[in-house]
Amino acid sequence: MKQILAAAILGCTLAGSVFAQDVYPNRPVKIIAAFPPGGATDVAARALGNQLSQIWKQQVIVENRPGAGGNIGGDAVAKAAPDGYTLLMASPAEVTINQHVFPKMPYAPMRDLAPVSKVATAPLVLLVHPSVPVKSVKELIQYAKDNAGKLNYASSGTGGPQHLAAEQFKMAAGVNMTHVPYKGGAPAITDLLGGQVDLFFSGMPPALQHIKAGKLRALAVTSETRSKQLPEVPTMIEAGVPDFVVENWQGVFTTGGTPEAVIEKLNRDINSVLKTPAFVENLSAQGAEPAGGTLAQFREFVNKQDAHYAKLAKATGARAD
């Protein structure tokens, strides 16, 4: 009888151990940001990681892997083990843009990366260095036409939303400017502050403090309505460029083939984080707003973004060198 009881206890212990191993996550989780520290993607990754670590009681490590317009970080997640322990905090570039502008990709984004949740959304803001003698988009267009080919513009990487926004602007306004790509929004801002480049369609996080300090001039935002953080700055549409709306979003992806149950749990937990005051306050301070939504909604959004950027890349002829 004692032997039977001992066996039953051992069986329950083993079953509990197996169950514990199956609980996700039971070890540290890594979030890869494909751009340098200080940009919109990095800010969202760190804000989310801090909150998830508290929910999971597990360490969440944010690792920056910049380069190749986001392809280095995207490829690292695409080739990771499909277990949900390696996540990508993505911008539009790594998932919905790069395959349409790079002649060769190290991974197939729509196949090798699995959507998890939309995290944040914010407009871009068109910035100029104070040395550029313009105070409106209309004046910028005229100045660019009067000084054909002399203006240059920064981007956070070839093929990223900032690059395509500038190419869309060039096409809509009929102006010519030179592209200067960087490995992220933060280094692009640094050179814009130093006057090495003339203008930049920047993400909000690295730009706000410099706008408010008067070190950079904001001409317009790319959203349909004005930004709460910059209510005095007009939209591109208000500034005279019709149908000019660019959403700079961040979303979590994991490796393709990750079990659906893990992806669903990630989606639920991320959505719970997006409702916390600490996360909302963190994003708001950076000029962004939490997004969220179901898996089905995010998958549909990603498919629409892919189609949108395929069309835009073809129309502008934007290509990565």
C-alpha positions in Angstrom: 0.0 0.0 0.0 2.9 2.3 0.9 4.6 1.5 -2.4 1.4 2.4 -4.3 1.0 5.7 -2.4 4.6 6.6 -3.0 4.3 5.8 -6.7 1.1 8.0 -6.8 2.9 10.9 -5.1 5.9 10.5 -7.5 3.6 10.4 -10.5 1.9 13.6 -9.3 5.3 15.3 -8.8 6.5 14.3 -12.2 3.3 15.5 -13.8 3.6 18.8 -12.0 7.2 19.1 -13.2 6.3 18.5 -16.8 3.4 21.0 -16.6 5.7 23.6 -15.0 8.2 23.1 -17.9 5.3 23.7 -20.4 4.3 27.0 -18.8 5.5 29.9 -20.9 7.7 31.6 -20.1 9.8 29.7 -17.6 13.1 31.3 -18.5 14.3 34.8 -19.7 12.8 36.2 -22.9 14.7 38.3 -25.3 13.3 41.3 -27.3 15.4 42.3 -30.2 15.2 45.9 -31.4 16.6 46.3 -34.9 17.6 49.9 -34.4 19.9 51.7 -31.9 19.0 52.9 -28.4 16.9 56.0 -28.2 14.7 55.6 -31.2 11.0 54.8 -31.3 11.4 51.0 -31.6 13.9 50.9 -28.8 11.7 53.0 -26.5 8.7 50.7 -27.1 10.8 47.6 -26.6 12.1 48.7 -23.2 8.8 50.0 -22.0 7.1 46.7 -22.9 9.9 44.6 -21.5 9.8 46.3 -18.1 6.1 45.6 -17.7 6.2 42.0 -19.1 9.1 41.1 -16.7 6.8 42.1 -13.8 3.9 40.0 -15.1 6.0 36.9 -15.9 8.4 37.2 -13.0 11.1 36.5 -15.6 13.9 38.6 -16.9 13.1 40.3 -20.3 16.2 41.4 -22.1 16.2 44.0 -24.8 19.0 43.6 -27.3 19.8 46.2 -30.0 20.9 44.7 -33.3 20.9 47.7 -35.8 22.0 47.6 -39.4 20.8 46.9 -43.0 17.6 48.9 -42.4 16.4 46.5 -39.7 17.3 43.3 -41.6 20.0 42.2 -39.1 17.6 42.2 -36.2 14.7 40.8 -38.3 16.9 38.0 -39.5 18.0 37.1 -36.0 14.4 36.5 -34.9 13.5 34.8 -38.2 16.2 32.2 -37.6 15.7 31.8 -33.8 14.1 28.7 -32.3 10.3 28.8 -32.8 9.5 28.8 -29.1 8.5 32.4 -28.3 11.6 33.2 -26.3 13.0 35.5 -29.0 10.8 38.4 -29.9 11.2 41.3 -32.4 10.0 44.8 -31.6 9.4 45.7 -35.2 8.8 48.9 -37.1 7.2 48.7 -40.6 10.7 48.3 -42.1 11.6 44.8 -40.9 8.3 43.2 -41.9 6.3 45.1 -44.5 8.8 47.4 -46.3 12.3 45.9 -46.8 11.3 43.0 -49.1 10.0 45.6 -51.5 13.1 47.8 -51.6 16.1 45.4 -51.0 17.3 43.4 -54.0 18.0 40.4 -51.7 16.6 39.6 -48.3 18.2 37.2 -45.7 14.7 36.1 -44.6 11.1 36.1 -45.9 9.3 38.4 -43.4 5.7 37.3 -44.1 6.7 33.7 -43.8 9.5 33.7 -41.2 8.0 36.1 -38.7 4.8 35.5 -36.9 2.6 38.6 -35.9 1.9 38.8 -32.2 0.5 42.2 -31.3 0.5 45.8 -32.4 2.1 47.8 -29.6 2.3 51.5 -30.4 1.5 54.0 -33.1 2.6 57.6 -33.7 3.0 59.9 -36.6 6.3 61.0 -38.1 7.2 64.7 -37.8 8.9 66.6 -40.5 11.9 68.4 -39.0 14.4 70.9 -40.5 17.6 72.2 -39.1 17.2 75.9 -38.1 19.8 76.9 -40.8 17.2 75.9 -43.4 15.4 79.2 -44.0 11.8 77.9 -44.0 9.0 77.9 -41.5 6.3 75.9 -43.3 6.0 73.0 -45.7 5.0 75.4 -48.5 8.2 77.4 -48.0 10.2 74.1 -47.9 8.8 73.0 -51.2 9.6 76.4 -52.8 13.1 76.5 -51.3 13.8 72.9 -52.5 12.7 73.9 -56.0 14.8 77.1 -56.0 17.8 75.1 -54.7 17.4 71.9 -56.8 19.5 69.0 -55.5 21.1 71.0 -52.7 18.9 69.7 -49.8 19.6 66.4 -48.2 17.4 64.3 -45.9 18.1 61.7 -43.3 16.4 58.4 -42.7 16.7 55.8 -40.0 17.6 53.3 -42.7 17.1 52.6 -46.4 13.6 51.4 -47.0 12.2 52.4 -43.6 9.1 54.5 -43.2 11.1 57.7 -42.8 12.8 57.0 -46.1 9.6 56.2 -47.9 7.9 59.2 -46.4 10.5 61.5 -47.8 10.4 59.8 -51.2 6.6 60.2 -51.1 7.1 63.8 -50.3 9.6 64.3 -53.1 7.1 62.7 -55.6 4.1 64.7 -54.3 5.9 68.1 -54.2 8.0 67.6 -57.3 11.3 68.3 -55.6 14.7 66.6 -55.7 16.7 65.9 -52.5 19.6 63.6 -51.6 19.0 60.6 -49.2 21.4 60.1 -46.3 20.6 56.8 -44.5 21.5 56.1 -40.9 21.2 53.0 -38.7 18.4 54.4 -36.6 16.5 57.5 -35.6 18.8 58.6 -32.8 22.0 58.9 -34.9 19.9 60.7 -37.6 18.7 63.2 -35.1 22.3 63.7 -33.8 23.5 64.7 -37.3 20.4 66.8 -37.9 21.1 68.7 -34.7 24.7 69.2 -35.9 23.6 70.5 -39.3 25.1 67.6 -41.3 21.7 66.9 -42.8 18.9 69.4 -43.6 15.7 67.6 -42.8 14.3 64.3 -41.5 10.8 62.7 -41.2 11.5 61.6 -37.6 9.7 59.3 -35.2 8.4 61.3 -32.3 10.5 59.8 -29.4 13.9 61.2 -30.4 12.5 64.5 -31.7 10.2 66.0 -29.0 12.8 67.3 -26.6 14.7 69.0 -29.4 11.6 70.6 -30.8 10.5 71.9 -27.4 14.0 73.2 -26.8 14.0 75.1 -30.1 16.9 73.2 -31.5 14.9 71.7 -34.4 12.0 73.2 -36.3 8.8 71.0 -36.8 7.0 71.8 -40.0 4.2 69.1 -40.0 3.2 65.7 -38.7 2.1 62.8 -40.9 -1.1 61.8 -39.1 -4.6 62.5 -40.2 -5.1 64.7 -37.1 -2.7 66.9 -35.1 -0.5 65.3 -32.4 -1.5 65.9 -28.8 2.2 66.5 -28.0 2.5 69.0 -30.8 -0.9 70.6 -31.2 0.5 73.8 -32.8 2.1 71.8 -35.7 -0.1 71.2 -38.7 -0.6 67.8 -40.4 0.9 67.3 -43.9 -2.6 67.5 -45.3 -3.3 70.8 -43.6 0.1 72.0 -44.9 -1.0 71.5 -48.5 0.2 67.9 -49.3 -3.0 65.9 -50.1 -3.5 62.4 -48.8 -0.2 62.4 -47.0 -0.6 60.0 -44.0 2.2 57.9 -42.7 1.8 55.8 -39.5 5.0 54.9 -37.7 4.0 51.8 -35.7 5.7 49.2 -33.6 4.6 45.7 -33.1 5.8 42.4 -31.6 6.6 39.4 -33.8 8.2 36.1 -33.1 9.7 33.3 -35.1 7.5 31.6 -37.7 6.4 28.2 -36.5 6.0 29.2 -32.9 3.1 27.3 -31.3 -0.2 29.2 -31.6 -0.8 28.7 -27.8 2.4 30.7 -27.0 1.5 33.4 -29.5 -2.0 33.7 -28.1 -0.6 34.0 -24.5 1.9 36.7 -25.7 -0.9 38.6 -27.4 -3.0 38.5 -24.2 -0.2 39.5 -21.9 1.0 42.3 -24.2 -2.6 43.7 -24.4 -2.8 43.7 -20.6 0.5 45.7 -20.5 -0.9 48.3 -23.0 -3.6 49.2 -20.5 -1.3 49.9 -17.6 -0.9 53.5 -16.6 2.9 53.2 -16.5 3.1 52.0 -20.1 0.6 54.5 -21.4 2.4 57.4 -19.6 5.8 56.2 -21.0 4.5 56.1 -24.6 2.6 59.4 -24.2 5.8 61.2 -23.1 7.4 60.0 -26.3 4.5 61.2 -28.5 3.1 57.7 -29.1 -0.1 55.9 -28.2 -0.7 52.3 -27.2 -2.4 50.1 -29.9 -3.2 46.5 -29.1 -6.0 44.3 -30.5 -6.6 40.7 -31.3 -4.2 38.4 -33.3 -6.6 38.4 -36.2 -6.7 42.2 -36.3 -2.9 42.5 -36.2 -2.5 39.9 -38.9 -5.0 41.7 -41.1 -3.2 45.0 -40.4 0.2 43.6 -41.3 -1.2 42.2 -44.6 -2.6 45.6 -45.5 0.6 47.4 -44.6 2.6 45.0 -46.8 0.3 45.8 -49.8 0.5 49.5 -49.1 4.3 49.6 -49.0 4.6 47.4 -52.1 2.5 49.9 -54.0 4.4 52.9 -52.5 7.9 51.4 -53.3 6.8 50.7 -56.8 5.4 54.3 -57.3 8.4 56.0 -55.8 11.0 53.7 -57.2 12.7 53.5 -53.8 15.5 51.0 -53.7 18.1 50.0 -51.2 21.7 50.3 -52.5 
